[in-house]
Amino acid sequence: MAKRQLFLMSSSAVHGFAYLQHAESDITSFLRRNGVNRVLFVPFALTDHNGYTDKVGGVLKRWGFACDGLHTFSDPVAAVRAAQAIYIGGGNTFLLLRTLYERKLVEPIRERVLQQGVPYVGSSAGTNVATRSIQTTNDMPIVFPPTFDALGLVPFNINPHYMDPEVGGKHKGETREERINQFHELNSAPVLGLREGTTLIVDGEKATLQGMFQARLFRQEHEPTEYDPGSDLSFLLHS
């Protein structure tokens, strides 16, 4: 069985950078290391599939990679089975997961990534659906997927766009940490809070945090733990 290859970003857009620019070096290295020259982009987290594919594809093409939108194929399952790499973009996680189930893509994507080692790139919602479930997304449930169970490419959850409480802020609603603690009142899966500009890279059984900021790990009945860029988080793959 081939090794899984995952590139899970918190977000495509980071303050002070052009679209995807913050991760350009890491993404290009990831794709080239895996012999990729053509990427299959999955735009189903937004409704403007053409515009979304053009936006992402324009960046990838400048970096030397061809890009095809999955929505343009008459047989999307066959397209997944032929893909050199799969990139699922951000948007609304509920819409994305529902569409993946409707088009019968969950099992083909899982098989290609976990059994055949096809590289997977996820951003925001695309990172959410790569995990155990979408129960720790920040998105509004604008549609109803048949289940919260996601692709299960890793056995834990991620909270993209993780934000710390503003020091001295006047907002009295629940913080992101409080929301995750509420999840852990009823669920045992670890949750990795990925701040903007951070990425989890999985190479087989090794998981490494990359990017500009720390990530915050939440585990049921444990105090949260901060991890610096470069940290080995491989233990999460066996959680």
Secondary structure as GFF3:
##gff-version 3
##sequence-region A 1 239
A	DSSP	beta_strand	5	9	.	.	.	ID=ss1
A	DSSP	three_ten_helix	21	23	.	.	.	ID=ss2
A	DSSP	alpha_helix	24	33	.	.	.	ID=ss3
A	DSSP	beta_strand	38	42	.	.	.	ID=ss4
A	DSSP	alpha_helix	49	62	.	.	.	ID=ss5
A	DSSP	beta_strand	66	69	.	.	.	ID=ss6
A	DSSP	three_ten_helix	70	72	.	.	.	ID=ss7
A	DSSP	alpha_helix	76	82	.	.	.	ID=ss8
A	DSSP	beta_strand	86	88	.	.	.	ID=ss9
A	DSSP	alpha_helix	93	102	.	.	.	ID=ss10
A	DSSP	alpha_helix	106	114	.	.	.	ID=ss11
A	DSSP	beta_strand	120	123	.	.	.	ID=ss12
A	DSSP	alpha_helix	125	128	.	.	.	ID=ss13
A	DSSP	beta_strand	157	160	.	.	.	ID=ss14
A	DSSP	alpha_helix	176	184	.	.	.	ID=ss15
A	DSSP	beta_strand	191	194	.	.	.	ID=ss16
A	DSSP	beta_strand	198	203	.	.	.	ID=ss17
A	DSSP	beta_strand	206	211	.	.	.	ID=ss18
A	DSSP	beta_strand	215	218	.	.	.	ID=ss19
A	DSSP	beta_strand	225	227	.	.	.	ID=ss20
A	DSSP	three_ten_helix	234	238	.	.	.	ID=ss21
###
